[in-house]
Amino acid sequence: MDINSINANTASAFQKQNTSGKTEMGQKQFMQLLVAQMRNQDPINPMDGAEFASQLAQFNSVEQLIDVNSGLEILQNSQDMMSASLTNSMAATLTGKQVRALSEQVNLSAEGNSEIKYKLKSSAEEVEIVIRNASGAEVRRETLNGVSSGDNNWTWDGKNNSGERLGEGNYQIEVVAKNGDEDVNALVYMEGVANKVRFSGNGVFLSINGIEVPIGDVEEVGTGIF
């Protein structure tokens, strides 16, 4: 077999690829290599027909997989665009509506109390409500006993563990429920009127009671929630 001739044909086959910066072998380049291989094969020991057919079948399978992957990628992009469009359209209709959404934050105004709402999967012998400031430091801890399953709430008077009134702003809420040594699943949520929708590169957010929540955390919308 004339190796130099094959190398020359190989270089020609990849010339366009090198100038365009691509590294993948296309169908045309693959066929050029096969033709070069057939032209320069050893007449005494020619290429096996079964081997040649196998190479063609393998390349055809790869081509089909590439086409399938490209099609799936296009379909996924279309579905993502449609989903984003539907989400944006739905979010715009939520302003002014009563909404329940998962959130581990609560807004404390300059005066008055704040309602901390949570849901227990089952009844709990003891529930600890821990409130932290923006820096993550604990400012208040309250222990409740004999709390039933389902929706519950506790009214925070806005004071810390020393009885001092805290400044207005957003605070982090943690609810830890236990039956003896066993944990009880607890979810913290808020209820209020969605007064603003914000669209960003990180998603769509609703403003409820001074707290921004992702639209994906909304559980219920409509009258009669509160």
N, C-alpha and C positions, 0 to 999 in steps of 0.2 A: 504494500500500500504506500502511495506517495504522500508522506506526512507533510512535506512542504506545500504541496498543492492544497491539502485540507486546511492547513494553517492560513493560507492566503484567502481561501473562501471564508474561513471563520472570521478573519479580520474584516473582510468586506461585509459580512453579515452583521457585525456589531458596530460598524462605522457610524451609522446613523444614531444608534443608541448612545455611543460615547459622546457625540456632539450635542445631543439633547439632554445629557445628564442622567438618562434612565439606566437602570441596571437589570430590569426584567427582560427575559427573552420572549419576544412575541411570536405569533404563529408563523409569520413570514420568515423570520430569522431561523426558527426551528426547521422549517422545510428546506431552507438553503443549506443548512448543515447536513441534513439527511441526504440531499441530492449530492453534495460534495463527497459525503462518505460513500455513496453508491458508485460515483464516477471513479473514485480512486481506490476502490476495494481491490484486494488481491484476486486476480482471475482464478488462481489455483484454489483459493480458499474464500469464495464469495460470501457475502453477508447472508445469514440464514433468514429465510422468508418469514418464519415464525417470529424471529427476534425483531425484524423490521415492523411487522404488524403489531407486535407488543408495544414497541416504542410509540407508534402512531396512536394506539389505544390509550396509552398512559397520558400522552400529551392532550388528547381529546378530553379525557376525564378531568385533567387539571384546568383546561379551558372552560369546561362546563362549570366546575366549582367556582372559578373566578367570576363567571357570569352570574351564577346564583348568589354569591356573596355581594356582588355589586347591586343586584336587584333587591336583596334584603336590606342593604344599607340605604338605598333610595326609599324603600317602603318605610323603614324606621324613621328616617328624617321627615317624611311626609306625615307619619302618625304623630311625631313629636310636635310638629308645627300645628297640626290640627288640635292636639291636646292643649297646647299653650293658648291657642286662639279661643277655645271653649272655656278654659279657665279664666282668661282675661274678661271674656264676655260675662261669665257668671259673676265674677268678683265685682264688676261695675254695678250689678243689680242689688248688691248686698248693703249698700249704704242706706242708713236709716232703718235697717231691719234689726230685730232682736236676735242675738247670736249667742250660742254657747260654744266655747272653744277651750281646748286643752292649753293650759299655760301655768307655769310655776312662778309667775310674777304677780305682784299686786301693786297698785298705785295708791300712795298715801297722799291725801290733799293736806293743805295747810291746817285745816280744821276738820273735825269729825272723825268718824271711824271708817274702817275698811272691812269688807266681808271677804273671808277666806273660805272658798268652797272646795270640797273634796268628795271623792266617791270611794267607798270601801267595797271590795269584792265580797267580804263577809264581815260579820261583827268582830270587834276587837276589844280585848280587855283594856288595852292602853293605847292611846294615840298621842304622839308628841308632835306639836307644830313648832317648827324652827323657822325663824325669820332672820335673814341676813341682809346686810346693806350692799351697796354697789361694789365694795371692796371684798365682799365675801365674809366679813366678820359677823359673828352672831350678835344680834341685838335683842332678841326676845325668844324665849322658849316657854311653851305652855303645854301642860300635860292634862289630857282628858281621859276619864275612865268610863268603861262600859259604853262604847259607841256602837251604834247599830250599823248594819250593812246598808249599802246604797248611798244616796246623796246626803251630805252633812255640811254644816257650815259653822264657823266660829268667827265672832266679831272681835276684831283687833282694834283696841282703843288708840293705837298709834304711839304707845309708850314702850320704852325698853324695859329690861329686867329690873332697872333701878327706879322705875316709875316716872322717868323723864320723857317729855314729849319729843318725838323725833321729827326731823325736817321732812318736808314734802319730797316726793320722788318715788321711784320704783324700787321695790324690795323683792328679794328672792324668797320663795316659800318651799319648805320641805316638810312633807307629812310622813311620819314613820309610825306604822300601826303594827301591833304585835298581839298574839295570843300566847302568853308564856314566852318560849324561845322561838316560836314560829312567826315569820313575817306574814302580814296581811297586805295584799296588793292594794295600793292607794294611788288615785289619780287626782291631781289638782287641776281645777278648771276655773273659768270665769264666765260670767254672763253679763251682757250689756248690749248697748246699741252700737253697731258699727258706724262710725261717723266719717271714716276716711279709708280709701284704698290707695295703696302705694305699689307701683310696678317697678321692679328693679331687675338687675341682671341675676340676682340670687332668688328670684321668685316674686310672688304676689303676697302682700301683707295687708291685713286689716287692722285698723286702730280701734280698740275696744277699751273703754275706761282708761284711756291714756297709755295702754299697752299695745304694742304691735305683735300680732301673731301671724304665722304663716297660714295661708288659706287652707292648706292641707290639714291643719289642726282643728278646723271648725267641725263640730259634731252635730249641731242642730241650728236651724234657722226658722224663725217664725214667731207668731204670737203665742202667748201662754207658756213660754219657757220659764219665766221668772216666778 
